[in-house]
């Protein structure tokens, strides 16, 4: 396996491209996709685009009745909804077992669901909730669905990261913030984990035909911001005091484009293990530049040694490892 360079391909798409546009000419008939968090924000736009291209889409949801209502309101009644709580590994295992029991292969897995900058909370074995929900839940889900991914003979897994990865590497000495909890550092660690997960999954999965990509969807105003007070978003320049969102933010349709592109684009055939943004492979962060905080990928989020270490650590924490 050759390593895919962390450099742009000049795809012809941009930050303004939508999920529908990147799927133009791509037929997903006969393909099965799972999109976590696929009933709000960019998740539901991802689901709508994949379904319109012919895919059979499954949306695992902590609140299935809410998911049903949201999807039905969008005319997506053919989308399947299943119960899944990423913060509860018993629930994750039950979902995976139900899916495997159907005998279906899995062509696309988009690990889209997330929480951001949430108040300090513990789940599972005392795990910090953002690390547990955003990373460990998806780590376990993907590992348990591994037989279905292999069976697809060319599956892709997309892990949604973000520029939040720039806020923190993996705190291997104290990932659960046993003291001094900082909601943004915790989010940063979780988003770095999402990226490193894709790096290591791709390294392990390429020989089985399974490729993985990390994706920064862009800044989008969605339910992801539900834990943030308006004053904080105003102070960050995300919106005015009158609630007008910064024009640099993407629409949800634009925000769904990069993950949809990474999951389906023939331009990425034979590639994987890279961090993507704006419907292309991202460039490494230009240190010291005016855009260093909002563009590119920092070395710690695509470091293969850190990725291997995180995988081993995640396996130890959860007792799950498809490659053991």
C-alpha positions in Angstrom: 0.0 0.0 0.0 1.3 3.4 -0.9 0.6 6.3 1.3 -1.7 9.0 -0.1 0.0 12.4 -0.1 -1.6 15.1 2.1 -1.9 17.5 -0.8 -4.7 19.0 -2.9 -5.9 17.2 -6.0 -7.4 20.3 -7.7 -10.8 18.6 -7.9 -12.7 21.4 -9.5 -15.0 21.7 -6.4 -14.8 24.4 -3.7 -16.1 25.5 -0.3 -19.3 26.5 -2.1 -20.0 23.1 -3.6 -23.0 21.2 -2.3 -23.5 17.5 -1.6 -25.8 17.3 -4.6 -23.2 18.8 -6.9 -20.4 16.5 -5.9 -22.6 13.5 -6.5 -23.6 14.6 -10.1 -23.2 11.6 -12.4 -22.6 9.1 -9.6 -25.1 6.3 -9.3 -25.4 4.7 -5.9 -28.1 2.3 -6.7 -27.6 -1.0 -4.9 -25.3 0.6 -2.4 -26.0 0.7 1.4 -24.9 3.6 3.5 -25.0 4.4 7.3 -24.9 8.0 8.4 -24.7 8.6 12.2 -26.5 11.8 13.2 -28.2 11.8 9.8 -31.4 13.5 10.9 -30.3 17.1 11.5 -27.8 19.7 10.2 -25.3 18.5 7.7 -26.2 14.9 8.5 -29.7 15.1 7.0 -28.3 16.9 3.9 -25.8 14.1 3.5 -28.6 11.5 3.8 -30.8 13.4 1.3 -28.0 13.6 -1.3 -27.0 9.9 -0.9 -30.6 8.8 -1.1 -31.2 11.0 -4.2 -28.2 9.2 -5.9 -29.9 5.9 -5.3 -28.3 4.6 -2.0 -30.3 2.8 0.6 -29.5 4.9 3.7 -29.8 3.9 7.4 -29.8 6.5 10.1 -28.9 5.3 13.6 -30.4 7.7 16.1 -30.4 8.1 19.9 -34.0 9.5 19.5 -35.5 7.4 16.7 -38.9 9.2 16.9 -37.2 12.6 16.3 -35.3 11.1 13.4 -38.4 9.7 11.8 -40.2 13.0 12.0 -37.2 15.0 10.6 -36.7 12.6 7.7 -40.4 12.3 6.9 -40.6 16.1 6.8 -37.9 16.1 4.2 -39.6 13.5 2.1 -37.1 10.8 3.1 -39.5 8.2 4.3 -37.6 5.4 2.5 -34.6 6.0 4.8 -34.3 3.4 7.5 -34.1 4.6 11.2 -32.5 2.4 13.9 -31.8 3.0 17.6 -28.2 3.8 18.5 -26.7 5.8 21.4 -23.0 6.3 20.7 -22.3 7.1 24.3 -23.6 3.6 25.3 -21.5 0.7 23.9 -24.2 -1.8 24.7 -26.5 0.1 22.4 -23.7 0.4 19.7 -23.2 -3.4 19.9 -26.9 -4.1 19.6 -27.2 -1.9 16.5 -24.2 -3.5 14.9 -25.5 -7.0 15.6 -28.9 -6.1 14.1 -27.3 -4.8 10.9 -25.0 -7.8 10.5 -27.9 -10.1 11.0 -29.5 -8.7 7.8 -26.6 -10.1 5.8 -26.1 -6.8 3.9 -22.7 -5.5 3.0 -21.9 -1.9 3.9 -20.5 0.4 1.1 -20.4 3.7 3.0 -20.1 4.5 6.7 -20.2 8.2 7.6 -19.4 8.8 11.2 -21.1 12.2 11.3 -22.7 12.5 14.8 -20.9 14.6 17.4 -21.3 16.8 20.4 -19.2 20.0 20.8 -18.0 22.1 23.7 -20.4 20.4 26.1 -20.5 20.7 29.8 -18.3 18.2 31.7 -19.9 14.8 31.7 -18.9 11.2 32.1 -20.2 8.1 30.3 -19.2 4.5 30.1 -16.3 3.7 32.4 -15.9 7.3 33.5 -14.9 8.5 30.0 -15.1 12.2 29.1 -18.2 12.5 27.1 -16.9 14.2 23.9 -14.0 11.7 23.5 -16.4 8.8 24.3 -19.2 9.9 22.0 -17.3 11.4 19.1 -14.5 8.9 19.0 -15.0 5.7 21.1 -18.6 5.2 20.0 -17.6 5.5 16.4 -14.5 3.4 16.9 -16.5 0.5 18.3 -19.3 0.9 15.7 -16.8 0.7 12.8 -15.0 -2.2 14.3 -18.2 -4.2 14.9 -19.4 -3.4 11.3 -16.1 -4.5 9.9 -17.4 -7.8 8.3 -20.0 -5.8 6.3 -17.5 -3.3 5.2 -15.1 -5.9 3.9 -18.0 -7.7 2.2 -18.7 -4.5 0.1 -15.4 -5.0 -1.7 -14.6 -1.3 -1.9 -16.2 0.3 1.1 -15.3 3.8 2.4 -15.5 5.1 5.9 -15.6 8.8 6.6 -14.8 10.3 10.0 -15.9 13.8 10.6 -13.2 15.8 12.2 -12.9 19.6 12.2 -10.4 22.5 12.6 -11.2 21.8 16.3 -8.3 19.3 16.0 -5.9 22.3 16.1 -6.9 22.9 19.8 -5.5 19.7 21.2 -3.7 16.5 20.4 -4.5 13.3 22.2 -3.9 13.6 26.0 -2.7 10.1 26.5 -1.7 10.9 30.0 -5.2 12.2 30.9 -7.7 11.8 28.1 -10.6 12.0 30.5 -9.7 15.4 32.0 -9.6 14.1 35.6 -8.8 17.6 36.6 -9.1 21.0 34.9 -11.8 20.2 32.3 -11.8 22.6 29.4 -14.7 22.1 26.9 -12.7 23.3 23.9 -9.6 21.2 24.7 -11.9 18.2 25.1 -13.5 18.9 21.8 -10.1 19.4 20.2 -8.9 16.1 21.5 -12.0 14.3 20.2 -11.6 15.8 16.7 -8.0 14.9 16.6 -9.1 11.4 17.5 -11.5 11.3 14.6 -8.7 12.2 12.2 -6.2 9.7 13.7 -8.9 7.0 13.6 -9.2 7.5 9.8 -5.4 7.3 9.4 -5.1 4.0 11.2 -8.3 2.4 9.9 -7.0 3.2 6.3 -3.6 1.7 7.1 -5.3 -1.5 8.4 -8.2 -1.6 6.0 -6.6 -0.9 2.6 -5.6 -4.5 2.0 -9.2 -5.5 2.5 -10.5 -2.8 0.1 -11.7 -0.6 2.9 -10.5 3.0 2.7 -11.0 5.8 5.3 -10.9 9.6 5.2 -11.1 12.3 7.8 -13.2 15.3 6.8 -13.5 18.9 8.0 -17.0 20.0 6.8 -16.4 23.7 7.4 -18.1 26.1 9.7 -21.8 25.6 9.7 -24.5 26.8 12.1 -26.3 23.7 13.2 -27.6 21.9 16.3 -23.9 21.2 17.0 -23.7 24.6 18.6 -26.5 23.8 21.1 -24.2 24.0 24.1 -22.8 27.4 23.2 -24.3 30.6 24.7 -25.1 33.3 22.1 -22.6 35.7 23.9 -19.8 33.2 23.2 -20.7 32.9 19.5 -20.9 36.7 19.2 -17.5 37.1 20.9 -16.0 34.5 18.5 -17.3 36.4 15.5 -19.6 33.6 14.5 -22.7 35.9 14.5 -23.7 39.4 15.2 -25.5 40.4 18.4 -28.7 40.4 16.2 -28.1 36.8 15.4 -26.9 37.2 11.8 -24.5 34.4 11.0 -21.0 35.2 9.7 -21.1 35.1 5.9 -18.0 32.8 5.9 -20.1 30.0 7.3 -21.3 27.4 4.9 -24.9 26.3 4.4 -25.8 22.8 5.6 -25.8 21.6 2.0 -22.3 22.9 1.5 -21.2 21.5 4.8 -22.4 18.0 3.7 -20.4 18.2 0.5 -16.9 17.1 1.6 -18.0 14.0 3.5 -20.3 13.0 0.6 -17.4 13.6 -1.8 -15.0 11.6 0.3 -17.5 8.7 0.5 -18.2 8.5 -3.2 -15.7 10.3 -5.5 -13.9 8.2 -8.1 -11.1 10.8 -7.8 -10.2 9.1 -4.5 -10.1 5.5 -5.8 -7.0 3.8 -4.4 -6.4 6.6 -1.9 -7.1 7.0 1.8 -5.8 8.0 5.2 -5.9 11.7 4.5 -7.7 14.7 6.0 -10.0 16.5 3.6 -11.6 20.0 3.4 -13.6 21.9 0.8 -14.1 18.8 -1.4 -10.4 18.1 -1.8 -7.5 16.7 0.2 -6.3 19.4 2.6 -2.9 20.9 2.6 -0.8 20.7 5.8 -1.3 23.8 8.0 0.8 26.7 7.0 2.3 27.5 10.4 2.2 31.2 11.3 -0.2 32.2 8.4 -3.3 34.2 8.9 -5.4 31.1 8.0 -3.5 28.6 10.2 -6.4 28.3 12.7 -9.0 27.7 10.1 -7.3 25.9 7.2 -5.2 22.8 6.6 -4.4 19.9 8.9 -1.9 20.0 11.8 0.8 17.2 11.8 -0.5 15.7 15.1 -3.8 14.9 13.5 -2.4 12.7 10.7 0.7 11.3 12.5 0.8 7.5 11.8 2.5 6.7 15.1 -0.1 8.6 17.1 -2.8 7.0 15.1 -1.5 3.5 15.9 -1.1 4.4 19.6 -4.7 5.8 19.7 -6.1 2.6 18.1 -4.3 0.4 20.6 -5.5 2.7 23.4 -9.1 2.6 22.1 -9.0 -1.2 21.8 -7.8 -1.4 25.4 -10.5 0.9 26.7 -13.4 -0.7 24.8 -12.3 -4.4 24.5 -13.1 -4.1 20.8 -10.7 -4.6 17.9 -11.6 -6.1 14.5 -7.9 -6.7 13.8 -6.9 -8.5 17.0 
